[in-house]
Amino acid sequence: MFVNMKDMLNKAKDEHYGVGFFNAINIKMVCTVIEIAEEMNAPAIIGTVEVFLPIHH
């Protein structure tokens, strides 16, 4: 499930737990993070940097 990050972080702060940030460099990593977060019913933030994205001209 996708949620508003501000709301997610406010809930984590109020309930005293952390939210993991995962820097994914490919779609396999993105899918794995989502799969595990769903299995654990845990929030996760997935990010990347442009240098890892393929450039198409």
PDB file of N, H, CA, C and O in Angstrom:
ATOM      1  N   MET A   1       0.845  -1.166   0.000  1.00  0.00           N
ATOM      2  CA  MET A   1       0.000   0.000   0.000  1.00  0.00           C
ATOM      3  C   MET A   1       0.897   1.237   0.000  1.00  0.00           C
ATOM      4  O   MET A   1       1.886   1.292   0.730  1.00  0.00           O
ATOM      5  N   PHE A   2       0.551   2.213  -0.810  1.00  0.00           N
ATOM      6  H   PHE A   2      -0.252   2.168  -1.403  1.00  0.00           H
ATOM      7  CA  PHE A   2       1.277   3.469  -0.837  1.00  0.00           C
ATOM      8  C   PHE A   2       0.553   4.479   0.045  1.00  0.00           C
ATOM      9  O   PHE A   2      -0.672   4.588   0.011  1.00  0.00           O
ATOM     10  N   VAL A   3       1.333   5.216   0.838  1.00  0.00           N
ATOM     11  H   VAL A   3       2.329   5.127   0.865  1.00  0.00           H
ATOM     12  CA  VAL A   3       0.749   6.207   1.743  1.00  0.00           C
ATOM     13  C   VAL A   3       1.558   7.494   1.676  1.00  0.00           C
ATOM     14  O   VAL A   3       2.662   7.526   1.133  1.00  0.00           O
ATOM     15  N   ASN A   4       0.992   8.543   2.234  1.00  0.00           N
ATOM     16  H   ASN A   4       0.095   8.517   2.675  1.00  0.00           H
ATOM     17  CA  ASN A   4       1.673   9.817   2.333  1.00  0.00           C
ATOM     18  C   ASN A   4       2.831   9.681   3.321  1.00  0.00           C
ATOM     19  O   ASN A   4       2.629   9.239   4.452  1.00  0.00           O
ATOM     20  N   MET A   5       4.053  10.061   2.900  1.00  0.00           N
ATOM     21  H   MET A   5       4.218  10.420   1.981  1.00  0.00           H
ATOM     22  CA  MET A   5       5.220   9.854   3.755  1.00  0.00           C
ATOM     23  C   MET A   5       5.139  10.676   5.045  1.00  0.00           C
ATOM     24  O   MET A   5       5.553  10.202   6.102  1.00  0.00           O
ATOM     25  N   LYS A   6       4.616  11.888   4.972  1.00  0.00           N
ATOM     26  H   LYS A   6       4.279  12.274   4.113  1.00  0.00           H
ATOM     27  CA  LYS A   6       4.496  12.706   6.182  1.00  0.00           C
ATOM     28  C   LYS A   6       3.602  12.005   7.207  1.00  0.00           C
ATOM     29  O   LYS A   6       3.935  11.942   8.390  1.00  0.00           O
ATOM     30  N   ASP A   7       2.471  11.482   6.744  1.00  0.00           N
ATOM     31  H   ASP A   7       2.201  11.533   5.783  1.00  0.00           H
ATOM     32  CA  ASP A   7       1.569  10.766   7.645  1.00  0.00           C
ATOM     33  C   ASP A   7       2.243   9.524   8.226  1.00  0.00           C
ATOM     34  O   ASP A   7       2.110   9.237   9.416  1.00  0.00           O
ATOM     35  N   MET A   8       2.969   8.786   7.378  1.00  0.00           N
ATOM     36  H   MET A   8       3.078   9.019   6.411  1.00  0.00           H
ATOM     37  CA  MET A   8       3.647   7.575   7.834  1.00  0.00           C
ATOM     38  C   MET A   8       4.684   7.901   8.910  1.00  0.00           C
ATOM     39  O   MET A   8       4.762   7.218   9.931  1.00  0.00           O
ATOM     40  N   LEU A   9       5.475   8.942   8.676  1.00  0.00           N
ATOM     41  H   LEU A   9       5.412   9.497   7.846  1.00  0.00           H
ATOM     42  CA  LEU A   9       6.517   9.293   9.645  1.00  0.00           C
ATOM     43  C   LEU A   9       5.943   9.874  10.926  1.00  0.00           C
ATOM     44  O   LEU A   9       6.482   9.644  12.009  1.00  0.00           O
ATOM     45  N   ASN A  10       4.858  10.621  10.812  1.00  0.00           N
ATOM     46  H   ASN A  10       4.420  10.808   9.933  1.00  0.00           H
ATOM     47  CA  ASN A  10       4.202  11.130  12.034  1.00  0.00           C
ATOM     48  C   ASN A  10       3.672   9.983  12.883  1.00  0.00           C
ATOM     49  O   ASN A  10       3.802  10.006  14.107  1.00  0.00           O
ATOM     50  N   LYS A  11       3.074   8.976  12.242  1.00  0.00           N
ATOM     51  H   LYS A  11       2.969   8.957  11.247  1.00  0.00           H
ATOM     52  CA  LYS A  11       2.567   7.801  12.975  1.00  0.00           C
ATOM     53  C   LYS A  11       3.728   7.061  13.651  1.00  0.00           C
ATOM     54  O   LYS A  11       3.627   6.654  14.808  1.00  0.00           O
ATOM     55  N   ALA A  12       4.825   6.894  12.915  1.00  0.00           N
ATOM     56  H   ALA A  12       4.907   7.224  11.975  1.00  0.00           H
ATOM     57  CA  ALA A  12       5.990   6.219  13.492  1.00  0.00           C
ATOM     58  C   ALA A  12       6.524   6.992  14.701  1.00  0.00           C
ATOM     59  O   ALA A  12       6.890   6.396  15.714  1.00  0.00           O
ATOM     60  N   LYS A  13       6.563   8.296  14.587  1.00  0.00           N
ATOM     61  H   LYS A  13       6.265   8.780  13.764  1.00  0.00           H
ATOM     62  CA  LYS A  13       7.032   9.116  15.709  1.00  0.00           C
ATOM     63  C   LYS A  13       6.099   8.974  16.909  1.00  0.00           C
ATOM     64  O   LYS A  13       6.551   8.772  18.035  1.00  0.00           O
ATOM     65  N   ASP A  14       4.794   9.082  16.659  1.00  0.00           N
ATOM     66  H   ASP A  14       4.427   9.247  15.744  1.00  0.00           H
ATOM     67  CA  ASP A  14       3.817   8.984  17.746  1.00  0.00           C
ATOM     68  C   ASP A  14       3.842   7.623  18.426  1.00  0.00           C
ATOM     69  O   ASP A  14       3.635   7.528  19.636  1.00  0.00           O
ATOM     70  N   GLU A  15       4.098   6.558  17.646  1.00  0.00           N
ATOM     71  H   GLU A  15       4.266   6.635  16.663  1.00  0.00           H
ATOM     72  CA  GLU A  15       4.073   5.193  18.183  1.00  0.00           C
ATOM     73  C   GLU A  15       5.472   4.637  18.473  1.00  0.00           C
ATOM     74  O   GLU A  15       5.622   3.461  18.804  1.00  0.00           O
ATOM     75  N   HIS A  16       6.484   5.486  18.345  1.00  0.00           N
ATOM     76  H   HIS A  16       6.362   6.441  18.076  1.00  0.00           H
ATOM     77  CA  HIS A  16       7.862   5.171  18.743  1.00  0.00           C
ATOM     78  C   HIS A  16       8.473   3.979  17.997  1.00  0.00           C
ATOM     79  O   HIS A  16       8.977   3.045  18.620  1.00  0.00           O
ATOM     80  N   TYR A  17       8.425   4.017  16.674  1.00  0.00           N
ATOM     81  H   TYR A  17       8.015   4.776  16.168  1.00  0.00           H
ATOM     82  CA  TYR A  17       9.128   3.007  15.885  1.00  0.00           C
ATOM     83  C   TYR A  17       9.779   3.676  14.681  1.00  0.00           C
ATOM     84  O   TYR A  17       9.420   4.790  14.302  1.00  0.00           O
ATOM     85  N   GLY A  18      10.742   2.978  14.086  1.00  0.00           N
ATOM     86  H   GLY A  18      11.035   2.072  14.393  1.00  0.00           H
ATOM     87  CA  GLY A  18      11.469   3.512  12.946  1.00  0.00           C
ATOM     88  C   GLY A  18      10.890   3.025  11.629  1.00  0.00           C
ATOM     89  O   GLY A  18      10.163   2.033  11.573  1.00  0.00           O
ATOM     90  N   VAL A  19      11.228   3.744  10.580  1.00  0.00           N
ATOM     91  H   VAL A  19      11.818   4.550  10.625  1.00  0.00           H
ATOM     92  CA  VAL A  19      10.844   3.363   9.225  1.00  0.00           C
ATOM     93  C   VAL A  19      12.131   3.229   8.417  1.00  0.00           C
ATOM     94  O   VAL A  19      12.921   4.168   8.324  1.00  0.00           O
ATOM     95  N   GLY A  20      12.330   2.048   7.836  1.00  0.00           N
ATOM     96  H   GLY A  20      11.688   1.284   7.912  1.00  0.00           H
ATOM     97  CA  GLY A  20      13.540   1.813   7.060  1.00  0.00           C
ATOM     98  C   GLY A  20      13.524   2.519   5.718  1.00  0.00           C
ATOM     99  O   GLY A  20      12.487   2.598   5.060  1.00  0.00           O
ATOM    100  N   PHE A  21      14.692   3.038   5.311  1.00  0.00           N
ATOM    101  H   PHE A  21      15.535   2.974   5.846  1.00  0.00           H
ATOM    102  CA  PHE A  21      14.877   3.607   3.983  1.00  0.00           C
ATOM    103  C   PHE A  21      15.809   2.685   3.219  1.00  0.00           C
ATOM    104  O   PHE A  21      16.891   2.346   3.698  1.00  0.00           O
ATOM    105  N   PHE A  22      15.388   2.283   2.038  1.00  0.00           N
ATOM    106  H   PHE A  22      14.509   2.558   1.649  1.00  0.00           H
ATOM    107  CA  PHE A  22      16.159   1.342   1.231  1.00  0.00           C
ATOM    108  C   PHE A  22      16.476   1.983  -0.111  1.00  0.00           C
ATOM    109  O   PHE A  22      15.574   2.389  -0.844  1.00  0.00           O
ATOM    110  N   ASN A  23      17.773   2.071  -0.430  1.00  0.00           N
ATOM    111  H   ASN A  23      18.505   1.741   0.165  1.00  0.00           H
ATOM    112  CA  ASN A  23      18.221   2.672  -1.673  1.00  0.00           C
ATOM    113  C   ASN A  23      18.302   1.570  -2.730  1.00  0.00           C
ATOM    114  O   ASN A  23      19.274   0.816  -2.778  1.00  0.00           O
ATOM    115  N   ALA A  24      17.288   1.485  -3.562  1.00  0.00           N
ATOM    116  H   ALA A  24      16.498   2.098  -3.523  1.00  0.00           H
ATOM    117  CA  ALA A  24      17.195   0.429  -4.568  1.00  0.00           C
ATOM    118  C   ALA A  24      17.855   0.881  -5.867  1.00  0.00           C
ATOM    119  O   ALA A  24      17.649   2.004  -6.326  1.00  0.00           O
ATOM    120  N   ILE A  25      18.651  -0.013  -6.450  1.00  0.00           N
ATOM    121  H   ILE A  25      18.819  -0.925  -6.077  1.00  0.00           H
ATOM    122  CA  ILE A  25      19.340   0.340  -7.691  1.00  0.00           C
ATOM    123  C   ILE A  25      18.752  -0.369  -8.913  1.00  0.00           C
ATOM    124  O   ILE A  25      19.200  -0.155 -10.039  1.00  0.00           O
ATOM    125  N   ASN A  26      17.745  -1.213  -8.678  1.00  0.00           N
ATOM    126  H   ASN A  26      17.381  -1.387  -7.763  1.00  0.00           H
ATOM    127  CA  ASN A  26      17.078  -1.855  -9.809  1.00  0.00           C
ATOM    128  C   ASN A  26      15.691  -2.335  -9.377  1.00  0.00           C
ATOM    129  O   ASN A  26      15.359  -2.324  -8.192  1.00  0.00           O
ATOM    130  N   ILE A  27      14.897  -2.752 -10.349  1.00  0.00           N
ATOM    131  H   ILE A  27      15.167  -2.762 -11.312  1.00  0.00           H
ATOM    132  CA  ILE A  27      13.515  -3.142 -10.070  1.00  0.00           C
ATOM    133  C   ILE A  27      13.437  -4.378  -9.180  1.00  0.00           C
ATOM    134  O   ILE A  27      12.483  -4.523  -8.416  1.00  0.00           O
ATOM    135  N   LYS A  28      14.425  -5.275  -9.265  1.00  0.00           N
ATOM    136  H   LYS A  28      15.199  -5.157  -9.887  1.00  0.00           H
ATOM    137  CA  LYS A  28      14.427  -6.458  -8.414  1.00  0.00           C
ATOM    138  C   LYS A  28      14.529  -6.065  -6.938  1.00  0.00           C
ATOM    139  O   LYS A  28      13.862  -6.649  -6.084  1.00  0.00           O
ATOM    140  N   MET A  29      15.362  -5.077  -6.651  1.00  0.00           N
ATOM    141  H   MET A  29      15.903  -4.602  -7.345  1.00  0.00           H
ATOM    142  CA  MET A  29      15.492  -4.615  -5.271  1.00  0.00           C
ATOM    143  C   MET A  29      14.202  -3.949  -4.797  1.00  0.00           C
ATOM    144  O   MET A  29      13.786  -4.143  -3.655  1.00  0.00           O
ATOM    145  N   VAL A  30      13.570  -3.167  -5.666  1.00  0.00           N
ATOM    146  H   VAL A  30      13.907  -3.009  -6.594  1.00  0.00           H
ATOM    147  CA  VAL A  30      12.309  -2.521  -5.316  1.00  0.00           C
ATOM    148  C   VAL A  30      11.267  -3.579  -4.968  1.00  0.00           C
ATOM    149  O   VAL A  30      10.597  -3.486  -3.940  1.00  0.00           O
ATOM    150  N   CYS A  31      11.135  -4.581  -5.827  1.00  0.00           N
ATOM    151  H   CYS A  31      11.680  -4.657  -6.663  1.00  0.00           H
ATOM    152  CA  CYS A  31      10.148  -5.642  -5.592  1.00  0.00           C
ATOM    153  C   CYS A  31      10.440  -6.405  -4.306  1.00  0.00           C
ATOM    154  O   CYS A  31       9.516  -6.763  -3.576  1.00  0.00           O
ATOM    155  N   THR A  32      11.704  -6.655  -4.025  1.00  0.00           N
ATOM    156  H   THR A  32      12.454  -6.364  -4.618  1.00  0.00           H
ATOM    157  CA  THR A  32      12.074  -7.379  -2.807  1.00  0.00           C
ATOM    158  C   THR A  32      11.723  -6.578  -1.564  1.00  0.00           C
ATOM    159  O   THR A  32      11.168  -7.128  -0.613  1.00  0.00           O
ATOM    160  N   VAL A  33      12.038  -5.291  -1.558  1.00  0.00           N
ATOM    161  H   VAL A  33      12.488  -4.845  -2.331  1.00  0.00           H
ATOM    162  CA  VAL A  33      11.700  -4.441  -0.402  1.00  0.00           C
ATOM    163  C   VAL A  33      10.193  -4.431  -0.179  1.00  0.00           C
ATOM    164  O   VAL A  33       9.732  -4.573   0.954  1.00  0.00           O
ATOM    165  N   ILE A  34       9.428  -4.265  -1.248  1.00  0.00           N
ATOM    166  H   ILE A  34       9.802  -4.149  -2.168  1.00  0.00           H
ATOM    167  CA  ILE A  34       7.967  -4.249  -1.115  1.00  0.00           C
ATOM    168  C   ILE A  34       7.459  -5.584  -0.586  1.00  0.00           C
ATOM    169  O   ILE A  34       6.608  -5.622   0.303  1.00  0.00           O
ATOM    170  N   GLU A  35       7.982  -6.679  -1.132  1.00  0.00           N
ATOM    171  H   GLU A  35       8.673  -6.648  -1.854  1.00  0.00           H
ATOM    172  CA  GLU A  35       7.538  -8.013  -0.703  1.00  0.00           C
ATOM    173  C   GLU A  35       7.786  -8.238   0.787  1.00  0.00           C
ATOM    174  O   GLU A  35       6.897  -8.694   1.506  1.00  0.00           O
ATOM    175  N   ILE A  36       8.977  -7.923   1.238  1.00  0.00           N
ATOM    176  H   ILE A  36       9.699  -7.553   0.654  1.00  0.00           H
ATOM    177  CA  ILE A  36       9.320  -8.142   2.652  1.00  0.00           C
ATOM    178  C   ILE A  36       8.525  -7.204   3.560  1.00  0.00           C
ATOM    179  O   ILE A  36       8.041  -7.624   4.611  1.00  0.00           O
ATOM    180  N   ALA A  37       8.387  -5.937   3.163  1.00  0.00           N
ATOM    181  H   ALA A  37       8.780  -5.595   2.309  1.00  0.00           H
ATOM    182  CA  ALA A  37       7.608  -4.989   3.976  1.00  0.00           C
ATOM    183  C   ALA A  37       6.166  -5.466   4.112  1.00  0.00           C
ATOM    184  O   ALA A  37       5.579  -5.381   5.190  1.00  0.00           O
ATOM    185  N   GLU A  38       5.596  -5.970   3.015  1.00  0.00           N
ATOM    186  H   GLU A  38       6.073  -6.039   2.139  1.00  0.00           H
ATOM    187  CA  GLU A  38       4.227  -6.484   3.090  1.00  0.00           C
ATOM    188  C   GLU A  38       4.143  -7.713   3.981  1.00  0.00           C
ATOM    189  O   GLU A  38       3.211  -7.835   4.776  1.00  0.00           O
ATOM    190  N   GLU A  39       5.107  -8.630   3.863  1.00  0.00           N
ATOM    191  H   GLU A  39       5.864  -8.530   3.218  1.00  0.00           H
ATOM    192  CA  GLU A  39       5.116  -9.832   4.708  1.00  0.00           C
ATOM    193  C   GLU A  39       5.184  -9.469   6.186  1.00  0.00           C
ATOM    194  O   GLU A  39       4.545 -10.110   7.020  1.00  0.00           O
ATOM    195  N   MET A  40       5.966  -8.431   6.505  1.00  0.00           N
ATOM    196  H   MET A  40       6.484  -7.910   5.827  1.00  0.00           H
ATOM    197  CA  MET A  40       6.157  -8.033   7.902  1.00  0.00           C
ATOM    198  C   MET A  40       5.152  -6.982   8.352  1.00  0.00           C
ATOM    199  O   MET A  40       5.164  -6.559   9.508  1.00  0.00           O
ATOM    200  N   ASN A  41       4.281  -6.562   7.438  1.00  0.00           N
ATOM    201  H   ASN A  41       4.271  -6.907   6.499  1.00  0.00           H
ATOM    202  CA  ASN A  41       3.318  -5.494   7.735  1.00  0.00           C
ATOM    203  C   ASN A  41       4.043  -4.288   8.324  1.00  0.00           C
ATOM    204  O   ASN A  41       3.625  -3.714   9.329  1.00  0.00           O
ATOM    205  N   ALA A  42       5.149  -3.923   7.663  1.00  0.00           N
ATOM    206  H   ALA A  42       5.489  -4.390   6.846  1.00  0.00           H
ATOM    207  CA  ALA A  42       6.008  -2.844   8.142  1.00  0.00           C
ATOM    208  C   ALA A  42       6.145  -1.765   7.068  1.00  0.00           C
ATOM    209  O   ALA A  42       6.138  -2.063   5.874  1.00  0.00           O
ATOM    210  N   PRO A  43       6.268  -0.521   7.499  1.00  0.00           N
ATOM    211  CA  PRO A  43       6.469   0.551   6.520  1.00  0.00           C
ATOM    212  C   PRO A  43       7.895   0.531   5.985  1.00  0.00           C
ATOM    213  O   PRO A  43       8.816   0.054   6.649  1.00  0.00           O
ATOM    214  N   ALA A  44       8.061   1.055   4.781  1.00  0.00           N
ATOM    215  H   ALA A  44       7.313   1.443   4.242  1.00  0.00           H
ATOM    216  CA  ALA A  44       9.384   1.180   4.189  1.00  0.00           C
ATOM    217  C   ALA A  44       9.376   2.349   3.221  1.00  0.00           C
ATOM    218  O   ALA A  44       8.361   2.657   2.597  1.00  0.00           O
ATOM    219  N   ILE A  45      10.522   2.988   3.109  1.00  0.00           N
ATOM    220  H   ILE A  45      11.347   2.738   3.616  1.00  0.00           H
ATOM    221  CA  ILE A  45      10.722   4.054   2.135  1.00  0.00           C
ATOM    222  C   ILE A  45      11.734   3.533   1.133  1.00  0.00           C
ATOM    223  O   ILE A  45      12.792   3.031   1.513  1.00  0.00           O
ATOM    224  N   ILE A  46      11.407   3.652  -0.151  1.00  0.00           N
ATOM    225  H   ILE A  46      10.547   4.060  -0.459  1.00  0.00           H
ATOM    226  CA  ILE A  46      12.311   3.182  -1.199  1.00  0.00           C
ATOM    227  C   ILE A  46      12.775   4.391  -1.998  1.00  0.00           C
ATOM    228  O   ILE A  46      11.962   5.196  -2.454  1.00  0.00           O
ATOM    229  N   GLY A  47      14.074   4.511  -2.162  1.00  0.00           N
ATOM    230  H   GLY A  47      14.734   3.858  -1.792  1.00  0.00           H
ATOM    231  CA  GLY A  47      14.627   5.619  -2.927  1.00  0.00           C
ATOM    232  C   GLY A  47      15.669   5.130  -3.908  1.00  0.00           C
ATOM    233  O   GLY A  47      16.048   3.958  -3.902  1.00  0.00           O
ATOM    234  N   THR A  48      16.122   6.026  -4.741  1.00  0.00           N
ATOM    235  H   THR A  48      15.814   6.977  -4.746  1.00  0.00           H
ATOM    236  CA  THR A  48      17.218   5.742  -5.651  1.00  0.00           C
ATOM    237  C   THR A  48      17.867   7.071  -6.016  1.00  0.00           C
ATOM    238  O   THR A  48      17.374   8.139  -5.652  1.00  0.00           O
ATOM    239  N   VAL A  49      18.963   6.991  -6.728  1.00  0.00           N
ATOM    240  H   VAL A  49      19.364   6.124  -7.024  1.00  0.00           H
ATOM    241  CA  VAL A  49      19.618   8.190  -7.233  1.00  0.00           C
ATOM    242  C   VAL A  49      19.685   8.088  -8.746  1.00  0.00           C
ATOM    243  O   VAL A  49      19.755   6.992  -9.302  1.00  0.00           O
ATOM    244  N   GLU A  50      19.663   9.221  -9.401  1.00  0.00           N
ATOM    245  H   GLU A  50      19.605  10.112  -8.949  1.00  0.00           H
ATOM    246  CA  GLU A  50      19.601   9.239 -10.852  1.00  0.00           C
ATOM    247  C   GLU A  50      20.752   8.503 -11.516  1.00  0.00           C
ATOM    248  O   GLU A  50      20.587   7.965 -12.611  1.00  0.00           O
ATOM    249  N   VAL A  51      21.899   8.468 -10.886  1.00  0.00           N
ATOM    250  H   VAL A  51      22.033   8.905  -9.997  1.00  0.00           H
ATOM    251  CA  VAL A  51      23.058   7.812 -11.504  1.00  0.00           C
ATOM    252  C   VAL A  51      22.799   6.319 -11.758  1.00  0.00           C
ATOM    253  O   VAL A  51      23.427   5.727 -12.636  1.00  0.00           O
ATOM    254  N   PHE A  52      21.887   5.714 -11.006  1.00  0.00           N
ATOM    255  H   PHE A  52      21.377   6.196 -10.293  1.00  0.00           H
ATOM    256  CA  PHE A  52      21.567   4.294 -11.189  1.00  0.00           C
ATOM    257  C   PHE A  52      20.504   4.049 -12.247  1.00  0.00           C
ATOM    258  O   PHE A  52      20.282   2.906 -12.646  1.00  0.00           O
ATOM    259  N   LEU A  53      19.845   5.106 -12.707  1.00  0.00           N
ATOM    260  H   LEU A  53      20.025   6.035 -12.382  1.00  0.00           H
ATOM    261  CA  LEU A  53      18.752   4.926 -13.664  1.00  0.00           C
ATOM    262  C   LEU A  53      19.303   4.905 -15.092  1.00  0.00           C
ATOM    263  O   LEU A  53      20.191   5.687 -15.429  1.00  0.00           O
ATOM    264  N   PRO A  54      18.775   4.014 -15.923  1.00  0.00           N
ATOM    265  CA  PRO A  54      19.234   4.009 -17.319  1.00  0.00           C
ATOM    266  C   PRO A  54      18.802   5.292 -18.031  1.00  0.00           C
ATOM    267  O   PRO A  54      17.709   5.809 -17.800  1.00  0.00           O
ATOM    268  N   ILE A  55      19.668   5.783 -18.884  1.00  0.00           N
ATOM    269  H   ILE A  55      20.555   5.363 -19.071  1.00  0.00           H
ATOM    270  CA  ILE A  55      19.369   7.007 -19.625  1.00  0.00           C
ATOM    271  C   ILE A  55      19.079   6.619 -21.071  1.00  0.00           C
ATOM    272  O   ILE A  55      19.890   5.963 -21.725  1.00  0.00           O
ATOM    273  N   HIS A  56      17.920   7.030 -21.557  1.00  0.00           N
ATOM    274  H   HIS A  56      17.262   7.563 -21.026  1.00  0.00           H
ATOM    275  CA  HIS A  56      17.528   6.762 -22.928  1.00  0.00           C
ATOM    276  C   HIS A  56      17.464   8.074 -23.695  1.00  0.00           C
ATOM    277  O   HIS A  56      16.767   9.002 -23.284  1.00  0.00           O
ATOM    278  N   HIS A  57      18.177   8.155 -24.791  1.00  0.00           N
ATOM    279  H   HIS A  57      18.743   7.401 -25.125  1.00  0.00           H
ATOM    280  CA  HIS A  57      18.158   9.375 -25.614  1.00  0.00           C
ATOM    281  C   HIS A  57      17.315   9.166 -26.834  1.00  0.00           C
ATOM    282  O   HIS A  57      17.174  10.076 -27.651  1.00  0.00           O
TER     283      HIS A  57
END
